[in-house]
Each structure stands twice: as structure tokens, then as C-alpha cells.
Amino acid sequence: MATVDVSPGIQAGTHPARSVRNMPYVIENELNFATATTTKGSALAATDVLEVLDIPAESVILAAGYEVLAAITGDVTVDVGVTGIDADNFIDGATLAGATAVGTYAQQAAAFQPIILASADTLDVLIATSTTAISAGRIRVWAVVCSVADRVGPVDVDRDQLA
């Protein structure tokens, strides 16, 4: 098993600038299997974890999945989740193979639920099984995330003490 970081590191683990209220937003990253193979230094195999999206601390992942962007070379099943919490929470055993049509979205697992992260983590694609090593193709991995950080300000501020 290898862990391969192919995340873009966007926003360095922080939520994007928003209004005063915590609002859900979508993050995404394109996973190129040829690049992931090069980054790993050998063929992608069963139990390899591809870290695709950086999720900031104090977040809830409401939903996640992928869309096939370019033809897949190989035959694998993949899971999408947060390794260490629930590696197949969002996608469980989806097939990626040459027969998977471009534009296909993975169906979320029947029992998926939001995942709450106290500390920063990654949304991962786990190669669950590998009949033929996946060596080419691209998917767009996405997640709907919301900050659950406390946005309430301090009870007292200096100006209150001046009165």
C-alpha cells in the first residue's frame, strides 16, 4: 500500500473567504492517473490511497464523488472517503475501467453520511481492487464542504472596557 499526495494544496487547508455566515461550497480537483503513477514511481495497485482534496479543520463534508473526464486505461474498483475515518463513506466499490463512459458520475453509497473533521485531513480515492493496473484517464473529484468553526466573536472587547 502506498499513499500518494496528488492534492493541489489550494488554500493551504483553510476555508475560502466567505460572508460572516458559514456556507457550503464545492471544492474539486482533477485526478490524472498517469500523473499519480509517475508521482508514486510505480504502477497503482490495490490498497493505494490517493490523497486528492485537502479538507480544512473544523469542516463537515456533506457529499463527495467523482466524474469521469477522460477514458480510463485499466480495470479497478475505487472507494472515496476519508481514510482513517471511513474510506468508502461516499463511494463504495465503483468500477473504473475502459468501459466507463466519459461524463459518468459515481453514485454515492447507500449508507453515506456527512463526515465531521476536527483537524485537517484529505478526501481520498482508495484503489480497492485492481484487475489491471490503472495507468491513464482522468476523473474530477469533488466535495461539498462547510465550515463548522465557531464564528461567534468574543464576549468582551477592549472598547467595552473603556466606558
N, CA and C of each residue as an Amber inpcrd file, in Angstrom:
protein
   489
   0.8390000  -1.1800000   0.0000000   0.0000000   0.0000000   0.0000000
   0.8790000   1.2360000   0.0000000   0.5200000   2.1770000  -0.8340000
   1.2280000   3.4550000  -0.8820000   0.2140000   4.5760000  -0.7380000
   0.6540000   5.6710000  -0.1280000  -0.1600000   6.8760000  -0.0650000
   0.4870000   7.8910000  -0.9800000  -0.2940000   8.3860000  -1.9460000
   0.2060000   9.3070000  -2.9490000  -0.5580000  10.6190000  -2.8220000
   0.1430000  11.7070000  -2.5210000  -0.4930000  13.0150000  -2.3850000
  -0.5550000  13.6770000  -3.7490000  -1.7490000  13.7600000  -4.3070000
  -1.9500000  14.4330000  -5.5900000  -2.8840000  15.6320000  -5.4280000
  -3.0360000  16.0980000  -4.1710000  -3.8960000  17.2390000  -3.9030000
  -3.1990000  18.5230000  -4.3410000  -3.9840000  19.5390000  -4.7300000
  -3.3880000  20.7770000  -5.2140000  -2.8890000  21.6970000  -4.1060000
  -3.2770000  21.4380000  -2.8440000  -2.8570000  22.3060000  -1.7440000
  -3.5060000  23.6750000  -1.8040000  -4.6380000  23.7650000  -2.4780000
  -5.3340000  25.0430000  -2.6020000  -5.7540000  25.5340000  -1.2260000
  -5.5430000  26.7990000  -0.9500000  -5.9200000  27.5000000   0.2700000
  -5.2180000  26.9600000   1.5000000  -4.2160000  26.1410000   1.3140000
  -3.3660000  25.6590000   2.4140000  -4.1750000  25.1960000   3.6250000
  -5.2500000  24.4730000   3.3600000  -6.0340000  23.9050000   4.4550000
  -6.9520000  24.8770000   5.1490000  -7.3430000  25.9490000   4.4700000
  -8.2690000  26.9120000   5.0610000  -9.5210000  26.9960000   4.2060000
 -10.5980000  27.4670000   4.7980000 -11.8340000  27.6670000   4.0550000
 -11.7030000  28.9410000   3.2140000 -12.3810000  29.0090000   2.0640000
 -12.3160000  30.2270000   1.2590000 -12.9960000  31.3890000   1.9880000
 -12.5990000  32.6010000   1.6360000 -13.2010000  33.7870000   2.2410000
 -14.6920000  33.7860000   1.9280000 -15.4820000  33.9960000   2.9240000
 -16.9300000  33.9790000   2.7860000 -17.5150000  35.1100000   3.6290000
 -18.8240000  35.1500000   3.6330000 -19.5080000  36.1180000   4.4770000
 -19.3580000  35.6960000   5.9410000 -20.0230000  36.4050000   6.8040000
 -19.9550000  36.1330000   8.2350000 -20.5300000  34.7470000   8.5500000
 -21.4400000  34.2930000   7.7470000 -22.0890000  33.0030000   7.9890000
 -21.3220000  31.8710000   7.2960000 -21.3480000  30.6890000   7.9030000
 -20.7450000  29.5050000   7.2980000 -21.6810000  28.9780000   6.2200000
 -21.1880000  28.9330000   4.9980000 -21.9890000  28.4830000   3.8650000
 -21.2990000  27.3060000   3.1880000 -22.0650000  26.3200000   2.7230000
 -21.4530000  25.2150000   1.9810000 -20.8350000  25.7110000   0.6790000
 -19.7930000  25.0400000   0.2440000 -19.1370000  25.3630000  -1.0190000
 -18.5860000  24.0810000  -1.6170000 -18.2940000  24.1070000  -2.9010000
 -17.7780000  22.9390000  -3.6140000 -16.2880000  23.1280000  -3.8660000
 -15.5070000  22.0780000  -3.5760000 -14.1050000  22.0560000  -3.9630000
 -13.9180000  20.8730000  -4.9020000 -12.9480000  20.9810000  -5.7810000
 -12.7220000  19.9050000  -6.7430000 -11.2640000  19.8790000  -7.1560000
 -10.8580000  18.7340000  -7.6690000  -9.5080000  18.5520000  -8.1740000
  -9.5590000  17.4720000  -9.2390000  -8.7870000  17.6630000 -10.2780000
  -8.6990000  16.6640000 -11.3320000  -7.6160000  15.6610000 -10.9730000
  -7.9860000  14.3940000 -10.9450000  -7.0420000  13.3100000 -10.6640000
  -6.6530000  12.6620000 -11.9820000  -5.3950000  12.8490000 -12.3650000
  -4.8500000  12.2570000 -13.5810000  -4.0940000  11.0050000 -13.1680000
  -4.5590000   9.8440000 -13.6010000  -3.9520000   8.5890000 -13.1570000
  -2.5340000   8.4000000 -13.6870000  -2.2140000   8.9500000 -14.8340000
  -0.8360000   8.8730000 -15.3430000   0.0930000   9.6710000 -14.4340000
  -0.3410000  10.8550000 -14.0100000   0.4590000  11.6760000 -13.0990000
   0.6050000  10.9950000 -11.7460000  -0.4750000  10.3910000 -11.2480000
  -0.4100000   9.6990000  -9.9580000   0.5630000   8.5270000 -10.0250000
   0.5700000   7.8140000 -11.1520000   1.5060000   6.6980000 -11.3270000
   2.9410000   7.2060000 -11.3140000   3.1950000   8.3130000 -12.0070000
   4.5310000   8.9100000 -12.0300000   4.9370000   9.3920000 -10.6420000
   4.0130000  10.0360000  -9.9350000   4.2930000  10.5340000  -8.5890000
   4.6370000   9.3850000  -7.6440000   3.8980000   8.2850000  -7.7550000
   4.1750000   7.1200000  -6.9060000   5.5080000   6.4720000  -7.2850000
   5.8110000   6.4510000  -8.5850000   7.0550000   5.8360000  -9.0350000
   6.8920000   4.3900000  -9.4620000   5.6710000   3.8720000  -9.4090000
   5.3750000   2.5160000  -9.8710000   3.8780000   2.4330000 -10.1480000
   3.4460000   1.3000000 -10.6550000   2.0370000   1.1230000 -11.0080000
   1.1410000   1.2590000  -9.7840000  -0.0140000   1.8760000  -9.9860000
  -1.0000000   1.9640000  -8.9180000  -1.5750000   0.5650000  -8.6830000
  -1.7580000   0.1970000  -7.4270000  -2.1970000  -1.1510000  -7.0940000
  -3.2720000  -1.1040000  -6.0070000  -3.8790000  -2.2500000  -5.7610000
  -4.8860000  -2.3670000  -4.7120000  -4.3050000  -1.8820000  -3.3840000
  -5.1160000  -1.1920000  -2.6390000  -4.8530000  -0.5780000  -1.3250000
  -4.0590000   0.7290000  -1.4090000  -3.7090000   1.1980000  -2.6080000
  -3.0710000   2.5120000  -2.7260000  -4.0950000   3.5920000  -2.4020000
  -3.6630000   4.5970000  -1.6560000  -4.5120000   5.7210000  -1.2760000
  -4.0210000   6.9560000  -2.0210000  -4.9240000   7.6000000  -2.7590000
  -4.5920000   8.8300000  -3.4810000  -5.2660000   9.9910000  -2.7460000
  -4.4660000  10.8320000  -2.1020000  -4.9920000  11.9920000  -1.3840000
  -5.2990000  13.0720000  -2.4090000  -6.5820000  13.3840000  -2.5960000
  -6.9910000  14.2350000  -3.7160000  -7.4010000  15.6420000  -3.2980000
  -8.1180000  15.7720000  -2.1910000  -8.5870000  17.0920000  -1.7670000
  -8.1670000  17.3620000  -0.3280000  -7.6080000  18.5390000  -0.0820000
  -7.2740000  18.9720000   1.2720000  -8.5320000  19.5620000   1.9040000
  -8.9050000  19.0160000   3.0520000 -10.0920000  19.5000000   3.7530000
  -9.6220000  20.1940000   5.0330000 -10.0330000  21.4560000   5.2310000
  -9.5850000  22.1990000   6.4140000 -10.1620000  21.6340000   7.7180000
  -9.5070000  21.9750000   8.8080000 -10.0170000  21.6180000  10.1340000
 -11.3830000  22.2640000  10.3460000 -12.1520000  21.6880000  11.2310000
 -13.4800000  22.1770000  11.5890000 -14.3890000  22.2680000  10.3660000
 -14.4550000  21.1610000   9.6280000 -15.2790000  21.0800000   8.4290000
 -16.2350000  19.9110000   8.5240000 -17.3150000  20.0050000   7.7870000
 -18.1810000  18.8570000   7.5690000 -18.2190000  18.6390000   6.0500000
 -17.9630000  17.4040000   5.6390000 -18.0810000  17.0420000   4.2180000
 -19.4930000  16.5080000   4.0410000 -20.3160000  17.2610000   3.3190000
 -21.7240000  16.9030000   3.1580000 -21.9280000  15.8380000   2.0930000
 -21.1290000  15.8680000   1.0430000 -21.2330000  14.8990000  -0.0520000
 -19.9220000  14.9380000  -0.8160000 -19.6250000  13.8670000  -1.5350000
 -18.4100000  13.8100000  -2.3460000 -18.5880000  12.7480000  -3.4220000
 -17.8160000  12.8800000  -4.4850000 -17.8870000  11.9030000  -5.5670000
 -16.9110000  12.2350000  -6.6650000 -17.1400000  11.6480000  -7.8280000
 -16.2790000  11.9430000  -8.9710000 -17.0530000  11.8510000 -10.2770000
 -16.4770000  12.4780000 -11.2960000 -16.9760000  12.4270000 -12.6680000
 -15.8150000  11.9890000 -13.5560000 -16.0580000  11.0670000 -14.4660000
 -15.0200000  10.6100000 -15.3950000 -14.8510000  11.6700000 -16.4840000
 -13.5990000  12.1520000 -16.6570000 -13.2990000  13.1860000 -17.6500000
 -12.6350000  12.6340000 -18.9060000 -11.8400000  11.5840000 -18.7760000
 -11.1280000  11.0080000 -19.9260000 -11.0810000   9.4950000 -19.7510000
 -11.0530000   8.8120000 -20.8730000 -11.0930000   7.3520000 -20.8800000
 -10.0780000   6.7350000 -19.9290000 -10.5230000   5.7180000 -19.2400000
  -9.7120000   5.0080000 -18.2500000  -8.9930000   3.8390000 -18.9220000
  -7.7040000   3.6990000 -18.6220000  -6.9310000   2.5450000 -19.0680000
  -6.6250000   1.7180000 -17.8340000  -7.1910000   0.5440000 -17.7550000
  -7.0440000  -0.3260000 -16.5980000  -8.4070000  -0.7740000 -16.1420000
  -8.4560000  -1.5180000 -15.0660000  -9.7110000  -2.0450000 -14.5410000
  -9.5720000  -2.1580000 -13.0280000 -10.1700000  -1.2030000 -12.3130000
 -10.0760000  -1.1680000 -10.8540000 -11.4320000  -0.8220000 -10.2560000
 -11.5780000  -1.0920000  -8.9750000 -12.7080000  -0.5490000  -8.2280000
 -12.1280000   0.4320000  -7.2230000 -12.8530000   1.5070000  -7.0040000
 -12.3610000   2.5520000  -6.1100000 -13.4010000   2.8970000  -5.0540000
 -12.8910000   3.4040000  -3.9460000 -13.7120000   3.9560000  -2.8730000
 -13.3200000   5.4180000  -2.7120000 -14.2590000   6.2380000  -2.2430000
 -13.9660000   7.6400000  -1.9470000 -14.4380000   7.9210000  -0.5270000
 -13.5260000   8.4560000   0.2780000 -13.8450000   8.7790000   1.6630000
 -12.6550000   9.4080000   2.3320000 -12.6540000   9.3930000   3.6340000
 -11.5450000   9.9170000   4.4220000 -10.8880000   8.7100000   5.0850000
  -9.7050000   8.3270000   4.5790000  -9.0060000   7.1670000   5.1220000
  -8.7330000   7.4120000   6.5990000  -9.0060000   6.4180000   7.4190000
  -8.8310000   6.5570000   8.8590000 -10.1400000   6.8610000   9.5590000
 -11.1080000   7.3800000   8.8330000 -12.4450000   7.6000000   9.3980000
 -13.4070000   6.6180000   8.7420000 -13.5620000   6.7310000   7.4230000
 -14.3930000   5.8130000   6.6540000 -13.9730000   5.9430000   5.1920000
 -13.1260000   5.0290000   4.7530000 -12.5080000   5.1190000   3.4280000
 -13.4870000   4.9710000   2.2830000 -14.6610000   4.3760000   2.5340000
 -15.6300000   4.2050000   1.4510000 -16.9760000   4.8380000   1.7950000
 -16.9400000   5.8920000   2.5920000 -18.1670000   6.5500000   3.0270000
 -18.9850000   7.1100000   1.8650000 -18.3510000   7.7650000   0.9110000
 -19.0940000   8.4320000  -0.1590000 -19.2630000   7.5640000  -1.4010000
 -18.2250000   6.8650000  -1.8200000 -18.2980000   5.9550000  -2.9640000
 -17.7450000   4.6200000  -2.4940000 -18.4790000   3.5450000  -2.7450000
 -18.0770000   2.2260000  -2.2750000 -18.0480000   1.2430000  -3.4380000
 -16.8400000   0.8870000  -3.8770000 -16.6760000  -0.1600000  -4.8850000
 -17.1330000   0.2120000  -6.2830000 -16.9090000   1.4530000  -6.6990000
 -17.2710000   1.8610000  -8.0640000 -16.2090000   1.3630000  -9.0400000
 -16.6430000   0.9070000 -10.2020000 -15.7260000   0.3840000 -11.2090000
 -15.2330000   1.4960000 -12.1110000 -13.9110000   1.5580000 -12.2820000
 -13.2810000   2.4320000 -13.2630000 -12.5700000   1.5090000 -14.2410000
 -13.0260000   1.5070000 -15.4760000 -12.4440000   0.6360000 -16.4990000
 -12.6450000   1.2860000 -17.8570000 -12.0750000   0.6820000 -18.8770000
 -12.2040000   1.2130000 -20.2320000 -13.6430000   1.3880000 -20.6740000
 -14.5460000   0.5880000 -20.1120000 -15.9600000   0.6720000 -20.4960000
 -16.7030000   1.7940000 -19.7700000 -16.0590000   2.4490000 -18.7990000
 -16.7080000   3.5390000 -18.0680000 -16.7500000   4.7670000 -18.9700000
 -17.9490000   5.2220000 -19.2920000 -18.1260000   6.3200000 -20.2360000
 -17.6830000   7.6510000 -19.6410000 -17.0670000   8.4740000 -20.4920000
 -16.7320000   9.8410000 -20.0950000 -18.0420000  10.5510000 -19.7470000
 -18.0430000  11.3160000 -18.6730000 -19.2450000  12.0060000 -18.2140000
 -20.0020000  11.2420000 -17.1400000 -19.5670000  10.0130000 -16.8410000
 -20.2070000   9.2000000 -15.8090000 -19.8910000   9.7680000 -14.4280000
 -20.9220000   9.8940000 -13.6110000 -20.7510000  10.2740000 -12.2020000
 -20.8860000   9.0210000 -11.3590000 -20.0740000   8.9040000 -10.3330000
 -20.1940000   7.7800000  -9.4060000 -21.4090000   8.0070000  -8.5250000
 -22.1210000   6.9430000  -8.2390000 -23.2840000   7.0170000  -7.3550000
 -22.8240000   6.9110000  -5.9060000 -23.3310000   7.7930000  -5.0610000
 -22.9330000   7.7400000  -3.6590000 -23.4290000   6.4610000  -3.0080000
 -22.6710000   5.9950000  -2.0260000 -23.0290000   4.7830000  -1.2900000
 -24.3800000   4.9810000  -0.6030000 -25.1460000   3.9110000  -0.4930000
 -26.4940000   3.9880000   0.0780000 -26.4800000   4.4880000   1.5120000
 -25.4660000   4.1300000   2.2750000 -25.4380000   4.4830000   3.6950000
 -24.4850000   5.6280000   3.9970000 -24.1820000   6.4650000   2.9880000
 -23.2240000   7.5430000   3.2640000 -23.8170000   8.5370000   4.2530000
 -22.9520000   9.2090000   4.9500000 -23.3570000  10.2540000   5.8830000
 -22.2890000  11.3370000   5.8840000 -22.6290000  12.5440000   6.2900000
 -21.6050000  13.5900000   6.3790000 -20.4930000  13.1710000   7.3390000
 -19.2840000  13.6310000   7.0490000 -18.1400000  13.3700000   7.9150000
 -17.6900000  14.7020000   8.5050000 -17.5230000  14.7400000   9.8220000
 -17.0720000  15.9560000  10.5000000 -15.6000000  15.7810000  10.8680000
 -14.7940000  16.7750000  10.5060000 -13.3600000  16.7320000  10.7720000
 -12.9900000  17.8070000  11.7930000 -12.4130000  17.3960000  12.9060000
 -11.9250000  18.3570000  13.8980000 -10.5870000  18.9290000  13.4600000
  -9.7620000  18.1100000  12.8120000  -8.4600000  18.5640000  12.3200000
  -8.4090000  18.3700000  10.8060000  -7.4980000  19.0680000  10.1660000
  -7.3760000  18.9990000   8.7120000  -7.0910000  17.5640000   8.2740000
  -7.6330000  17.1850000   7.1260000  -7.4430000  15.8340000   6.5920000
  -7.5850000  15.9160000   5.0790000  -7.6410000  14.7700000   4.4380000
  -7.7910000  14.7400000   2.9870000  -8.9490000  13.8480000   2.5990000
  -9.5790000  14.1760000   1.4730000 -10.5510000  13.2830000   0.8520000
  -9.7370000  12.4100000  -0.0840000  -9.9110000  11.1060000   0.0260000
  -9.0480000  10.1660000  -0.6630000  -9.8050000   9.2850000  -1.6420000
  -9.0950000   8.8620000  -2.6810000  -9.5570000   7.8090000  -3.5770000
  -8.7040000   6.5940000  -3.2410000  -9.3560000   5.5270000  -2.8030000
  -8.6770000   4.2870000  -2.4550000  -8.8840000   3.2880000  -3.5850000
  -7.8070000   2.7300000  -4.0870000  -7.9430000   1.6680000  -5.0780000
  -8.2370000   0.3970000  -4.2920000  -9.5060000  -0.0100000  -4.3290000
  -9.9500000  -1.1370000  -3.5160000  -9.4710000  -2.4600000  -4.0990000
  -9.6920000  -2.6520000  -5.3930000  -9.2030000  -3.8480000  -6.0780000
  -8.6410000  -3.4330000  -7.4260000  -7.7370000  -4.2420000  -7.9450000
  -7.1090000  -3.9220000  -9.2210000  -6.9630000  -5.1910000 -10.0530000
  -7.7820000  -5.2910000 -11.1000000  -7.6650000  -6.4050000 -12.0380000
  -6.5200000  -6.1260000 -12.9960000  -6.5200000  -4.9090000 -13.5450000
  -5.4430000  -4.4310000 -14.4080000  -5.0660000  -3.0450000 -13.9030000
  -3.7880000  -2.8050000 -13.6520000  -3.3480000  -1.5170000 -13.1000000
  -3.8850000  -0.3630000 -13.9410000  -4.3980000   0.6440000 -13.2680000
  -4.8980000   1.8300000 -13.9520000  -3.7040000   2.7230000 -14.2720000
  -3.5600000   3.0900000 -15.5420000  -2.3690000   3.8420000 -15.9440000
  -2.6820000   5.1420000 -16.6620000  -3.9210000   5.3230000 -17.0600000
  -4.2860000   6.5590000 -17.7600000  -5.7580000   6.8450000 -17.5120000
  -6.1400000   8.0620000 -17.8020000  -7.5070000   8.5070000 -17.5950000
  -7.5320000   9.5960000 -16.5430000  -8.6440000  10.3170000 -16.5030000
  -8.7760000  11.4160000 -15.5490000 -10.1780000  11.4200000 -14.9660000
 -10.2690000  11.7410000 -13.6840000 -11.5540000  11.9710000 -13.0400000
 -11.5010000  13.3000000 -12.3060000 -12.6650000  13.9220000 -12.1740000
 -12.7850000  15.1530000 -11.3780000 -13.4100000  14.7480000 -10.0550000
 -12.6370000  14.8840000  -8.9790000 -13.1230000  14.5440000  -7.6410000
 -13.6580000  15.8310000  -7.0150000 -14.8520000  15.7660000  -6.4420000
 -15.4820000  16.9460000  -5.8620000 -16.0060000  16.6390000  -4.4640000
 -16.1880000  17.6870000  -3.6890000 -16.7810000  17.5640000  -2.3580000
 -17.5560000  18.8340000  -2.0310000 -18.6630000  18.6680000  -1.3390000
 -19.4320000  19.7950000  -0.8130000 -19.0480000  19.8930000   0.6620000
 -18.4490000  21.0210000   1.0190000 -17.8680000  21.2070000   2.3500000
 -18.4720000  22.4500000   3.0010000 -18.5480000  22.4250000   4.3170000
 -18.9850000  23.6050000   5.0560000 -18.1470000  23.7240000   6.3240000
 -17.7250000  24.9230000   6.6220000 -17.0150000  25.1710000   7.8760000
 -18.0100000  25.0700000   9.0230000 -17.6010000  24.4140000  10.0920000
 -18.4190000  24.3840000  11.3020000 -17.6750000  25.0760000  12.4430000
 -16.7140000  25.9250000  12.0710000 -15.9360000  26.6730000  13.0600000
 -16.8360000  27.6840000  13.7590000 -16.5350000  27.9480000  15.0040000
 -17.2760000  28.9230000  15.7940000 -17.0190000  30.3120000  15.2230000
 -18.0630000  30.9740000  14.7770000 -17.9310000  32.3240000  14.2130000
 -18.3870000  33.4010000  15.1870000 -18.7560000  32.9980000  16.3940000
 -19.2070000  33.9700000  17.3820000 -17.9770000  34.6930000  17.9130000
 -18.0450000  36.0020000  17.9630000 -16.9220000  36.8010000  18.4290000
 -16.7690000  36.7340000  19.9430000 -15.7710000  37.4110000  20.4600000
 -15.5410000  37.4160000  21.9020000 -16.6890000  38.0960000  22.6350000
 -16.8950000  37.7050000  23.8930000 -17.9620000  38.2860000  24.6990000
 -17.6390000  39.7460000  25.0230000 -16.4000000  40.0380000  25.3820000
 -15.9820000  41.4030000  25.6850000 -14.9170000  41.8310000  24.6890000
 -14.9360000  43.1010000  24.3730000 -13.8560000  43.6640000  23.5600000
 -13.3100000  44.8770000  24.2960000 -12.1220000  45.3170000  23.9260000
 -11.4660000  46.4140000  24.6330000 -12.3290000  47.6670000  24.7310000
 -13.0770000  47.9890000  23.6780000 -13.8550000  49.2230000  23.7260000
 -14.8960000  49.1820000  24.8310000 -15.4140000  47.9890000  25.1870000
 -16.3820000  47.8710000  26.2760000 -15.7490000  48.2200000  27.6200000
 -14.4670000  47.9680000  27.7390000 -13.7830000  48.2420000  28.9960000
 -13.4910000  49.7260000  29.1720000 -13.5050000  50.5120000  28.1130000
 -13.1860000  51.9400000  28.1750000 -14.3450000  52.7780000  28.6940000
 -15.5340000  52.2550000  28.6440000 -16.7210000  53.0390000  29.0460000
 -16.8290000  53.2110000  30.5390000
